[in-house]
Each structure stands twice: as C-alpha cells, then as structure tokens.
Amino acid sequence: MSTVVDLRSDTVTHPTDAMRRAMAAAPLGDDVFGDDPTVNALEERAAALLGKEAGLFVASGTMGNLVSLLAHLPRGYEAIAGESTHTVVDEAGGHAVVAGATIRALPERADGTMDPARIADAWRDPDDPHEPITGLVVIENTHAHSGGRPLSVDYTRTVAAIAHERGVPLHVDGARLFNAVVALGVAPAALAGPADSVTFCLSKGLSTPIGSVVVGPAAFIARARRARKLVGGGMRQVGVLAAAGLVALDDGPDGTIARLAEDHANARRLAEGLAALDGVRSPGGIAQPGDGPLDPSRAVTNFVLFRVDRDRPTFLAELEARGVLLVPYANGAIRAVTHLGITAADIDRVVDTVHEVLAGTRPSRAGEPAHSAA
C-alpha cells in the first residue's frame, strides 16, 4: 500500500506545521535551572487552563503519574485505583518499584467508574499496624479499558469528596482529559476542579511529539519537580518540545483541543461501519459487557473496541498487509484509536478492509487459526 491508515494509537500523530514553526523559533534556557522561558510559559498556561496553581512539564504520562505518586505518598502508603487503570496495568509496576506504594485495586463499571460506596469501604484502618495507610485515590479520565469513556464532573466531585472527607487527595490520570472535556462539553477547569492533581498528555490527541504536564498546588508541584529529578526526568533546553504544547493549548485556530470532536465523530463512524459487518461483535469486559453485536453508541470519544470471530493475530496481520494498523487489546478485543490526520475517507477504507478480510477468512473457534476462504 502506498499509504497506511494507522489506528494503533493517538500517539502516532505528528506535530502540525504550526507546532514545527513554534519549535524552530522557541526561546530556550535550561529547564533544570528553571530558566527555559518556553517551558515556563507552557506550565503556566496548563495550570491556568485547568484552574491550578502550578504545572510541571514531564516526558510522558507515565512519568506524570509516577512523580505524582512520589509527591503524594510516603513509602509504604497505599492508593485506591481502578483495577484496569493505566497506573495499575500499564506502568511497569512503577508505583511499587519506584514509589514504594501499594494499590488497592477496585473493579470498574461499564462507564469506567468505580462504585463510590466501594471506594469509601476500601479505606484502611490507620490504627492497625498490619495495614498500609490509605494516602491517595486515583481515577483515569478518559477511562481506556471501558472504551475511552469520559468521567463526568459530578463523578469526579463525588470521588474527591470521599477522599477529602478522609484527608486524602485525589489524582486524575487525565492522559486524554481533553477528549473528556470535548465529549462532555465542559470547561477544562470544571472537570479538573475537584481533583488535587491532574496529569494530561500532549502527545496523544493533542498531537505534540513528546510530553505531558502535571498540574496542582504549588507545594505539590515543588515535590513533583524533585521527584522528576529523582527518576531522571530533568531536561535542559526542552523548550523546543514545550513550544508544541503551547500551540496545542492555544485557543486560536492552531490549537488542537477543539478539533478532538473530529476524532470522536470518526470513531463513531468507524463503530457504526464495523457494527454492520458479520463477524464483528462486542469487545466484552467493561468495554461492552456480553457477547452480542457491537454497540456503536459505546464510541463516545476516540476509542473503538471490538472483537471478531476470527483468529486475532491472523486477522490483524491480514489488515496490516492491506495497509490498516490496529492493535490487540484486553479480553481478546481489538483497538482502533482515531486522531489528527485520520479522515472520514480513511475510516471508510478501514471498514471496507475489515469487510474484505472477514470475507476472506472463515470463523474460528477459540485457539483455532483462521483459514483463507477457497
């Protein structure tokens, strides 16, 4: 194929022309000394946008969550988090290896939320020396394993109230927070407001090449900055990257927040196209409980999760041979993520290609390889 439709993740985006120009012209300093003016401007912009006192530019969303855990939790303390959240599943155990913290993992529901009553019941007894001390609650917004579901302001406020009543902060892993902002139609500061700290990725749907920002109270950010140094995240003339973030967060036509609605529309278009194909079914798990047809209404941000009644590795390899890239996901599902650079025509091509591959293979039982149709 002369062109590839890459829906593996929104991390495959490339910086826009406006970002490239800003990166080339960015005034620079040494960020470890705190004198890179472009980084400082990005941190100030991010904090103001989310209604917090201060911000910290970090290399990745995983680093953002890790330095937040280090800043919030003494060693031996425990965080409460959903059992399928990025902090629990996808960060190489950094909470235990680096932060020295345990996590009490609770099941999530099909909308990506944990039951508030179960959160309240998960608190440890601080007077019992056998138990770790509960020191933090973590939620993920959007919630990836439920299919990119956005968590509402009301839910965030409810969880924050439970935590704050017990003297514990709330951290939001907001890797795709702005997808939630756009999907819910709320102001960024309203969605971030109940939380004590928030991290969000610039390098996913916002399309910058590298980086995330952590925001919160100034004292928390000071601790997080020290934690960033501890994990090797101190960067020097990194304004060349921060400049792209400033473009992404701009309110003008070069900003990339409002355009996330295009990704959401394309995801729904893809889900509707896939749902009409024989051989496509629900992704299972909390992404769409059960084993019935794919429900397109589950695609409300930029994720589409589904299963096929074919051998998954063979199916994905056949798609790749035709220039369509998707990835395996939890519960035997397949994930497609829409992003900048993907058009409605690309989506239609993906649907047509999936139809072609399904037509060229026969259904297989679990564990049985797919075979080409004669």
C-alpha positions as CSV (number, residue, x, y, z in Angstrom):
1,M,0.0,0.0,0.0
2,S,1.3,3.5,-0.8
3,T,-0.4,4.8,2.3
4,V,-1.1,3.3,5.7
5,V,-4.1,4.1,7.9
6,D,-2.6,3.8,11.4
7,L,-5.2,3.5,14.2
8,R,-2.9,1.8,16.7
9,S,-3.0,4.8,19.0
10,D,-3.3,8.6,19.0
11,T,0.4,8.6,20.0
12,V,1.3,8.1,16.3
13,T,0.3,11.7,15.4
14,H,2.9,14.1,14.0
15,P,3.3,17.7,15.0
16,T,1.4,20.3,12.9
17,D,3.1,22.8,10.7
18,A,2.3,25.5,13.3
19,M,4.0,23.4,16.0
20,R,7.0,22.8,13.9
21,R,7.4,26.5,13.3
22,A,7.0,27.3,17.0
23,M,9.6,24.6,17.9
24,A,12.1,26.1,15.5
25,A,11.7,29.6,16.9
26,A,11.3,28.8,20.6
27,P,13.4,30.9,23.1
28,L,15.3,28.4,25.2
29,G,17.0,28.1,28.6
30,D,18.0,25.3,31.0
31,D,14.8,23.9,32.5
32,V,16.6,22.2,35.3
33,F,17.7,25.7,36.4
34,G,14.1,26.8,35.8
35,D,15.0,29.4,33.2
36,D,13.6,28.0,29.9
37,P,11.0,30.6,29.1
38,T,9.0,28.4,26.8
39,V,8.7,25.6,29.4
40,N,7.7,28.1,32.0
41,A,5.1,29.6,29.7
42,L,3.7,26.1,29.0
43,E,3.5,25.2,32.7
44,E,1.7,28.5,33.4
45,R,-0.7,28.0,30.6
46,A,-1.6,24.4,31.6
47,A,-2.1,25.4,35.2
48,A,-4.3,28.3,34.3
49,L,-6.4,26.2,31.8
50,L,-7.1,23.6,34.5
51,G,-7.6,26.1,37.3
52,K,-4.5,25.0,39.3
53,E,-1.6,27.0,40.9
54,A,1.3,25.5,39.1
55,G,2.4,23.0,36.4
56,L,5.3,20.7,35.6
57,F,6.4,19.6,32.1
58,V,7.4,15.9,32.1
59,A,8.5,13.4,29.4
60,S,5.4,11.2,29.4
61,G,2.1,10.4,31.0
62,T,3.6,7.5,32.9
63,M,6.2,9.9,34.3
64,G,3.5,12.3,35.2
65,N,1.6,9.7,37.2
66,L,4.8,8.4,38.8
67,V,6.0,11.8,40.0
68,S,2.5,12.5,41.3
69,L,2.6,9.3,43.4
70,L,6.0,10.2,44.7
71,A,4.8,13.7,45.6
72,H,1.6,12.5,47.3
73,L,2.6,9.2,49.0
74,P,5.2,8.4,51.6
75,R,6.8,4.9,51.1
76,G,4.6,2.1,52.4
77,Y,1.3,4.0,51.8
78,E,-1.5,2.8,49.6
79,A,-3.5,4.3,46.7
80,I,-7.0,3.3,45.7
81,A,-7.4,2.9,41.9
82,G,-9.5,1.0,39.4
83,E,-8.1,-2.4,38.6
84,S,-7.8,-1.8,34.8
85,T,-6.4,1.8,35.0
86,H,-3.1,2.8,33.4
87,T,-1.4,3.3,36.8
88,V,-2.2,-0.3,37.8
89,V,-1.8,-2.2,34.5
90,D,0.4,-0.2,32.1
91,E,3.2,1.5,34.0
92,A,5.5,-1.5,34.7
93,G,4.7,-1.5,38.4
94,G,6.3,1.9,39.0
95,H,4.0,2.5,42.0
96,A,5.7,-0.4,43.8
97,V,9.2,-0.3,42.3
98,V,9.8,3.4,42.5
99,A,7.2,5.0,44.7
100,G,7.2,2.1,47.2
101,A,3.4,2.2,47.4
102,T,0.8,-0.4,47.1
103,I,-2.5,-0.1,45.3
104,R,-5.9,-1.3,46.4
105,A,-7.4,-2.1,43.0
106,L,-11.2,-1.9,42.7
107,P,-13.4,-3.2,39.8
108,E,-14.7,-0.6,37.4
109,R,-18.2,-0.5,35.9
110,A,-19.1,-0.3,32.2
111,D,-19.0,3.5,32.3
112,G,-15.4,3.5,33.6
113,T,-16.3,4.5,37.2
114,M,-15.7,2.7,40.5
115,D,-18.6,2.4,42.8
116,P,-18.3,5.3,45.3
117,A,-19.5,3.1,48.1
118,R,-16.7,0.6,47.4
119,I,-14.2,3.5,47.3
120,A,-15.4,4.6,50.7
121,D,-15.2,1.0,52.0
122,A,-11.7,0.5,50.7
123,W,-10.1,2.8,53.3
124,R,-7.6,1.0,55.5
125,D,-7.6,1.3,59.3
126,P,-4.8,3.7,60.1
127,D,-4.7,2.4,63.7
128,D,-4.0,-1.1,62.6
129,P,-0.2,-1.6,62.2
130,H,-0.8,-4.6,59.9
131,E,-2.4,-2.5,57.2
132,P,-0.9,0.1,54.8
133,I,-2.2,3.7,55.2
134,T,-4.5,4.9,52.5
135,G,-3.0,8.1,51.1
136,L,-4.4,8.7,47.7
137,V,-7.3,8.0,45.3
138,V,-6.6,7.8,41.5
139,I,-9.1,7.9,38.7
140,E,-8.4,7.7,34.9
141,N,-10.2,10.1,32.6
142,T,-10.9,9.2,29.8
143,H,-11.1,5.6,31.0
144,A,-9.3,3.4,28.4
145,H,-10.5,-0.1,29.2
146,S,-14.1,0.9,29.2
147,G,-13.7,2.1,25.7
148,G,-12.5,5.6,26.3
149,R,-15.4,6.6,28.5
150,P,-15.3,10.2,29.8
151,L,-15.9,10.6,33.6
152,S,-18.2,13.4,34.5
153,V,-17.7,16.4,36.7
154,D,-20.2,15.1,39.1
155,Y,-18.5,11.7,39.5
156,T,-15.1,13.4,39.9
157,R,-16.6,15.7,42.6
158,T,-18.1,12.7,44.3
159,V,-14.8,10.8,44.5
160,A,-13.0,13.9,45.6
161,A,-15.5,14.4,48.4
162,I,-14.9,10.8,49.6
163,A,-11.2,11.3,49.6
164,H,-11.2,14.8,51.1
165,E,-13.5,13.8,54.0
166,R,-10.8,11.4,54.9
167,G,-7.9,13.8,54.5
168,V,-6.6,12.2,51.3
169,P,-6.0,13.8,47.9
170,L,-7.5,12.8,44.5
171,H,-5.2,12.4,41.5
172,V,-6.6,12.3,38.0
173,D,-4.7,10.4,35.3
174,G,-6.0,12.6,32.6
175,A,-3.9,11.3,29.7
176,R,-6.9,12.0,27.4
177,L,-8.5,14.6,29.7
178,F,-9.2,16.9,26.8
179,N,-11.1,14.2,25.0
180,A,-13.4,14.0,28.0
181,V,-13.7,17.8,28.1
182,V,-14.8,17.9,24.5
183,A,-17.1,14.9,24.8
184,L,-18.8,16.3,27.9
185,G,-18.9,19.9,26.7
186,V,-17.4,21.2,29.9
187,A,-14.7,23.7,30.7
188,P,-11.3,22.1,31.4
189,A,-11.1,23.8,34.8
190,A,-14.5,22.5,35.7
191,L,-13.5,18.9,35.0
192,A,-10.2,19.2,36.8
193,G,-11.5,21.4,39.6
194,P,-12.4,18.7,42.2
195,A,-9.0,17.0,41.9
196,D,-5.9,17.9,43.8
197,S,-3.6,17.0,40.9
198,V,-4.1,16.2,37.3
199,T,-1.7,14.9,34.6
200,F,-2.5,15.1,30.9
201,C,-0.7,14.1,27.7
202,L,0.3,16.5,25.0
203,S,1.5,13.7,22.7
204,K,-1.8,11.8,22.2
205,G,-4.8,13.5,20.7
206,L,-3.2,17.0,21.1
207,S,-0.6,15.8,18.6
208,T,2.7,17.1,20.0
209,P,5.8,14.9,19.6
210,I,6.6,14.4,23.3
211,G,5.4,15.3,26.8
212,S,2.8,15.6,29.5
213,V,2.0,18.2,32.1
214,V,1.2,17.7,35.8
215,V,-0.8,20.5,37.5
216,G,-1.8,21.1,41.1
217,P,-1.0,23.2,44.1
218,A,2.4,24.9,44.1
219,A,3.7,22.9,47.1
220,F,2.7,19.7,45.4
221,I,4.4,20.7,42.1
222,A,7.6,21.5,44.1
223,R,7.6,17.9,45.4
224,A,6.8,16.6,42.0
225,R,9.7,18.6,40.5
226,R,12.1,17.0,42.9
227,A,10.6,13.6,42.1
228,R,11.1,14.3,38.4
229,K,14.8,14.8,39.0
230,L,14.9,11.5,41.1
231,V,13.5,9.5,38.1
232,G,15.9,11.1,35.6
233,G,13.3,13.4,34.1
234,G,15.3,16.7,34.4
235,M,15.5,18.1,30.9
236,R,17.6,21.0,29.6
237,Q,16.7,23.1,26.5
238,V,13.4,21.3,26.3
239,G,11.5,24.5,25.2
240,V,11.9,23.0,21.7
241,L,9.2,20.5,22.8
242,A,7.2,22.7,25.1
243,A,6.6,25.1,22.2
244,A,4.5,22.5,20.5
245,G,2.5,22.1,23.7
246,L,1.8,25.9,23.8
247,V,0.4,25.6,20.3
248,A,-1.8,22.7,21.2
249,L,-3.3,24.5,24.2
250,D,-3.9,27.7,22.3
251,D,-7.5,29.0,21.9
252,G,-6.8,30.1,18.3
253,P,-7.1,28.1,15.1
254,D,-3.8,26.4,15.6
255,G,-4.8,24.8,18.9
256,T,-5.7,21.1,18.9
257,I,-8.3,20.8,21.7
258,A,-11.5,21.7,19.9
259,R,-10.6,19.5,16.9
260,L,-10.8,16.4,19.1
261,A,-14.5,16.4,18.2
262,E,-13.5,15.3,14.7
263,D,-11.8,12.3,16.2
264,H,-14.9,11.4,18.1
265,A,-17.1,11.7,15.0
266,N,-14.7,9.5,13.1
267,A,-14.7,6.9,15.9
268,R,-18.5,6.8,15.9
269,R,-18.4,6.4,12.1
270,L,-16.0,3.5,12.4
271,A,-18.0,1.9,15.1
272,E,-21.2,2.1,13.0
273,G,-19.5,0.7,10.0
274,L,-18.0,-2.2,11.9
275,A,-21.2,-3.0,13.7
276,A,-22.9,-3.6,10.3
277,L,-20.4,-6.4,9.4
278,D,-20.9,-10.1,10.0
279,G,-18.2,-11.4,12.2
280,V,-17.8,-8.3,14.4
281,R,-19.1,-8.4,17.9
282,S,-18.8,-6.6,21.2
283,P,-15.4,-6.2,22.9
284,G,-16.6,-7.8,26.1
285,G,-15.4,-6.9,29.6
286,I,-16.4,-3.5,30.8
287,A,-15.9,-2.0,27.3
288,Q,-19.3,-3.6,26.4
289,P,-20.4,-6.4,28.7
290,G,-21.7,-9.5,27.0
291,D,-21.0,-11.3,23.7
292,G,-23.6,-9.7,21.4
293,P,-23.3,-7.3,18.5
294,L,-21.0,-4.3,18.7
295,D,-22.9,-1.3,20.1
296,P,-21.7,1.8,18.2
297,S,-23.1,4.1,20.9
298,R,-20.2,3.0,23.1
299,A,-17.8,5.0,20.9
300,V,-18.1,8.5,22.6
301,T,-14.5,9.6,22.4
302,N,-11.7,8.4,20.1
303,F,-11.7,4.7,21.0
304,V,-13.4,1.8,19.2
305,L,-13.0,-1.6,20.7
306,F,-14.4,-4.8,19.1
307,R,-13.9,-8.5,18.7
308,V,-14.0,-10.7,15.6
309,D,-14.9,-14.3,15.3
310,R,-11.6,-15.0,13.6
311,D,-8.1,-15.8,14.9
312,R,-7.0,-12.4,16.1
313,P,-3.3,-12.4,15.2
314,T,-4.1,-13.7,11.6
315,F,-6.9,-11.1,11.3
316,L,-4.6,-8.2,12.3
317,A,-1.8,-9.5,10.0
318,E,-4.2,-9.5,7.1
319,L,-5.2,-6.0,7.9
320,E,-1.6,-4.9,8.1
321,A,-0.9,-6.5,4.7
322,R,-3.6,-4.2,3.3
323,G,-2.3,-1.1,5.0
324,V,-4.5,-0.9,8.1
325,L,-2.9,-1.0,11.5
326,L,-4.8,-1.9,14.6
327,V,-3.7,-3.5,17.9
328,P,-4.8,-6.3,20.2
329,Y,-6.5,-5.2,23.4
330,A,-7.9,-6.7,26.6
331,N,-10.4,-9.6,26.6
332,G,-9.5,-10.7,23.1
333,A,-10.6,-7.4,21.7
334,I,-9.0,-5.2,19.0
335,R,-8.5,-1.4,19.5
336,A,-8.7,1.4,16.9
337,V,-7.9,5.0,18.0
338,T,-8.8,7.9,15.8
339,H,-6.6,11.0,15.8
340,L,-5.3,14.0,13.8
341,G,-4.6,13.1,10.2
342,I,-7.4,10.5,10.0
343,T,-10.2,11.4,7.7
344,A,-13.7,10.1,7.1
345,A,-12.4,8.6,3.9
346,D,-9.8,6.7,5.9
347,I,-12.5,5.4,8.2
348,D,-14.5,4.1,5.2
349,R,-11.3,2.4,3.9
350,V,-10.8,0.7,7.2
351,V,-14.4,-0.6,7.2
352,D,-14.1,-1.9,3.7
353,T,-10.8,-3.6,4.5
354,V,-12.2,-5.3,7.6
355,H,-15.1,-6.5,5.5
356,E,-12.6,-7.9,2.9
357,V,-10.6,-9.7,5.5
358,L,-13.6,-11.1,7.2
359,A,-15.0,-12.3,3.8
360,G,-11.6,-14.0,3.1
361,T,-11.4,-16.0,6.3
362,R,-13.8,-18.3,8.0
363,P,-14.9,-18.1,11.6
364,S,-12.7,-20.0,14.0
365,R,-13.2,-21.4,17.5
366,A,-11.0,-20.1,20.3
367,G,-7.5,-21.1,19.7
368,E,-8.1,-22.3,16.2
369,P,-6.2,-20.4,13.5
370,A,-8.2,-18.6,10.7
371,H,-8.0,-20.0,7.2
372,S,-8.3,-18.3,3.9
373,A,-11.5,-18.9,2.1
374,A,-11.1,-21.0,-1.0
